[in-house]
Amino acid sequence: MYIVTLLTSPAKPSLSREAVEALRNAWGGGDAQWLAVGEAAEFVIGEMPSNLWDVWGAMQGEGVDLIVLPMEGRKKKMLLADMDSTMIQQECIDELAAEAGVGPRVAEITAKAMNGELDFEGAIDERVGLLKDLPESIIDHVLNTRIEFMPGGKVLVQTMKANGGYSALVSGGFTAFTAKVASELGFDENRANTLEIADDKLTGKVIRPILGREAKLEALDEITARLGITREDVLAVGDGMNDVLMLKNAGTGVALHGKPALQEQCDVRINHGDLTALLYVQGYSKAEFI
């Protein structure tokens, strides 16, 4: 058995009863249940639809995300999340670069790296090299003036936590940022790269080893082993190609407003909803949100 979830932007709810019922009838589904009126609904079907991606494309044009997942093991025991452009709306390194006056150059490299066009380790070295001699204090300045949380993030973390879930923030960004983001959103732990600092300035280097796509997969396996759960118990979310291994190996891997190359690799793609979409796909109703 499979569960079909349709959802849209909470800021502009536009999911109509007619659209839900039309798809339910076309796919021979069970009675539709509304998780949030106008925002998210679900119904059960007996088999994976052969025309899923055609329908998905049509729904995208209507501002609706469509997800089909097995019913079994739907609610997850752990959240494994990327940070930049996932739990926050910015790329931290791009914001640091803007302060250093090299914003456009670094943003160009970031975009290519996140779409898998550049080697991640080489790209991070090149970008951090352009930040050499920035004062360490610039990190707090960026955190306080440039960083905004992605809508729904705290609700996602706290709702899963209230239902016994564990949460880990695993980023190709920097510990100076993940520590604060993890603390404010309620993550149980965080992992990221560390900027080398000497004499209160950035040296332009990243302390080894670099946390890239392989390290994110390692984090998935290390944390689940420690908790005594399996990969299938994990909901993972990210937006770039450095997230691809953890997304493809987690029980449910979600490309949230993902780069085109990542979306091609993921069966769960959220382009209109916010982070609360990750609760809807697990079957939580809005009334259950924390």
C-alpha positions in Angstrom: 0.0 0.0 0.0 1.1 3.5 -0.8 0.2 6.9 0.6 -0.3 9.9 -1.7 0.3 13.3 -0.2 -0.5 16.6 -1.9 0.6 19.8 -0.4 1.3 23.5 -1.2 2.8 26.6 0.2 1.5 27.4 3.7 2.0 31.1 2.9 -0.4 30.8 0.0 -2.6 27.7 0.5 -4.1 26.7 -2.8 -4.9 23.0 -2.7 -8.5 22.6 -3.7 -10.8 19.8 -2.8 -11.6 19.3 -6.5 -7.9 18.7 -7.3 -7.6 16.1 -4.5 -10.8 14.3 -5.4 -9.9 14.2 -9.1 -6.6 12.6 -8.5 -8.0 10.2 -5.9 -10.7 9.1 -8.4 -8.1 8.7 -11.3 -5.8 6.6 -9.1 -8.6 4.6 -7.4 -7.6 5.8 -4.0 -9.3 5.6 -0.6 -11.1 8.4 1.1 -9.1 11.6 1.2 -8.0 13.0 4.6 -7.1 16.6 5.1 -4.0 17.2 7.2 -4.5 21.0 6.8 -7.4 22.4 4.9 -6.3 24.1 1.7 -2.7 23.1 2.4 -2.2 19.3 2.6 -4.2 16.1 2.0 -3.6 12.4 1.6 -5.2 9.2 0.4 -4.2 5.5 0.1 -3.6 3.6 -3.1 -2.8 0.0 -3.8 0.1 0.3 -6.2 2.6 2.9 -7.5 1.0 4.8 -10.4 2.7 4.3 -13.8 2.0 8.0 -14.7 3.4 9.4 -11.4 5.9 11.8 -13.0 3.6 13.1 -15.6 1.0 13.9 -13.0 3.8 15.4 -10.8 4.8 17.7 -13.6 1.2 18.9 -14.1 0.8 19.5 -10.3 4.0 21.5 -10.2 2.4 23.8 -12.7 -0.4 24.3 -10.3 1.8 25.1 -7.3 1.3 21.7 -5.7 3.9 19.1 -4.5 2.9 15.5 -5.1 4.6 12.7 -3.1 3.9 8.9 -3.2 5.5 6.8 -0.5 5.0 3.3 1.0 2.7 3.3 4.0 5.0 1.0 6.0 7.5 2.8 8.2 6.2 6.2 7.2 6.9 8.0 10.4 10.6 8.3 11.0 12.7 8.1 14.2 15.4 10.5 13.1 15.8 13.8 11.1 19.2 14.3 9.3 19.3 17.7 7.8 21.6 19.9 5.7 21.9 23.5 6.9 22.6 26.0 4.0 19.6 26.7 1.8 17.8 23.9 3.8 17.4 24.8 7.5 18.4 28.4 6.7 17.6 30.4 3.6 21.2 31.5 2.8 24.6 29.9 2.0 26.8 31.0 4.9 30.0 31.2 2.8 28.2 33.4 0.3 27.2 35.8 3.1 30.8 35.9 4.5 32.0 36.5 0.9 29.6 39.5 0.5 31.2 41.0 3.6 34.6 40.5 2.1 33.7 42.1 -1.2 34.0 38.9 -3.2 30.3 37.9 -3.1 29.6 37.4 -6.8 32.7 35.2 -7.4 32.0 33.0 -4.4 28.3 32.7 -5.1 29.1 31.5 -8.6 31.4 28.8 -7.3 28.8 27.8 -4.7 26.0 27.4 -7.3 28.2 25.2 -9.5 29.3 23.1 -6.5 25.8 22.6 -5.2 24.7 21.4 -8.7 27.5 18.9 -8.8 29.5 20.7 -11.5 32.6 21.2 -9.3 34.5 19.0 -6.9 33.1 19.9 -3.5 36.5 19.9 -1.6 38.2 21.9 -4.2 35.3 24.4 -4.4 35.3 24.9 -0.6 39.1 25.5 -0.6 38.8 28.0 -3.4 36.0 29.9 -1.7 37.5 30.0 1.8 40.8 31.1 0.3 39.0 34.3 -0.8 38.0 35.0 2.8 41.6 35.2 4.1 42.2 37.9 6.7 38.5 38.6 7.4 38.2 39.3 11.2 36.8 36.4 13.2 34.1 38.8 14.5 32.5 38.9 11.0 31.0 35.5 11.7 28.8 36.8 14.5 28.0 39.8 12.4 26.7 37.6 9.6 24.8 35.4 11.9 23.0 38.3 13.5 22.3 40.3 10.3 22.2 38.0 7.3 20.9 34.6 8.4 17.2 33.7 8.3 15.7 30.4 9.2 13.8 28.4 6.6 10.1 28.6 7.4 8.8 25.5 9.3 12.2 24.4 10.5 11.7 24.7 14.3 8.2 23.2 14.0 9.7 20.2 12.1 12.5 19.6 14.6 10.3 20.1 17.7 7.4 18.0 16.4 9.6 15.0 15.6 11.4 15.5 19.0 8.0 15.5 20.8 7.3 12.1 19.1 10.6 10.5 20.2 12.7 11.5 17.2 16.4 12.4 17.1 17.7 15.3 15.0 21.2 15.9 13.6 22.4 18.9 11.5 25.1 17.8 9.1 26.5 20.5 6.9 29.2 21.2 4.4 29.2 24.7 5.9 30.9 25.7 9.1 30.7 24.8 12.8 30.6 28.5 13.7 27.2 28.6 12.1 25.8 25.1 12.7 26.3 25.5 16.5 24.0 28.4 16.7 21.5 27.1 14.2 21.3 23.7 15.9 20.9 25.3 19.3 18.1 27.7 18.2 16.1 25.1 16.3 16.6 22.3 18.9 18.8 19.8 17.1 20.4 17.1 19.2 23.8 17.4 17.5 25.6 19.1 14.6 28.5 18.4 12.4 30.3 20.7 9.9 33.6 22.0 8.6 35.9 24.2 10.8 37.4 27.5 9.6 41.0 27.9 10.6 41.5 31.0 12.7 44.8 32.6 13.8 45.3 36.0 15.5 41.5 36.6 15.4 41.4 36.4 11.6 40.4 33.7 9.1 43.5 32.2 7.5 41.7 31.2 4.3 42.0 27.5 5.1 39.6 24.8 6.3 40.7 22.3 8.9 40.9 18.8 7.6 39.1 16.5 7.0 36.5 18.2 4.8 32.9 17.2 5.5 31.4 16.5 2.0 29.0 14.0 0.5 30.8 10.9 1.8 31.0 12.3 5.3 27.3 13.0 5.3 26.7 9.3 4.5 29.1 8.3 7.2 27.2 10.5 9.7 24.0 8.7 8.7 25.5 5.3 9.4 27.4 6.4 12.6 24.4 8.1 14.2 21.9 5.4 13.4 24.3 2.7 14.7 24.7 4.7 17.9 21.0 5.1 18.3 20.2 1.4 17.5 18.1 2.3 14.5 18.5 1.7 10.7 18.8 3.8 7.6 15.1 3.1 7.0 14.2 5.0 10.2 15.7 8.2 8.9 14.2 11.2 7.1 17.0 13.2 5.4 16.6 16.6 3.7 19.0 18.7 1.6 19.2 20.9 -1.5 22.6 20.3 -3.2 24.5 17.5 -4.8 26.8 17.2 -1.7 23.6 15.8 0.0 22.9 13.1 -2.6 24.4 10.1 -0.8 22.6 10.7 2.5 19.3 11.4 0.7 19.5 8.3 -1.5 20.4 6.0 1.5 18.0 7.3 4.1 14.5 5.8 4.4 13.0 8.9 3.0 15.3 11.4 1.2 13.8 14.8 0.5 15.1 17.4 -2.0 13.8 20.7 -0.6 13.9 23.4 -3.3 16.7 21.2 -4.6 19.2 22.0 -7.4 18.2 20.5 -10.7 20.8 17.8 -10.6 19.7 16.7 -7.1 16.0 16.6 -8.0 16.8 14.1 -10.8 18.2 11.8 -8.1 15.3 12.1 -5.6 11.8 10.7 -5.6 10.6 13.1 -2.9 10.8 16.7 -4.2 9.4 19.7 -2.3 9.3 22.8 -4.4 6.3 24.7 -3.0 5.9 23.6 0.6 8.2 24.7 3.4 9.9 22.4 6.0 6.5 21.5 7.5 6.0 19.5 4.3 8.4 16.9 5.9 5.8 16.4 8.7 2.9 16.1 6.2 4.7 13.3 4.2 5.0 11.4 7.5 1.3 11.7 8.2 1.3 14.4 10.8 -1.7 16.8 10.7 -1.3 20.5 11.3 -3.1 20.1 14.6 -0.2 17.8 15.8 2.5 20.4 15.1 4.5 21.6 18.0 
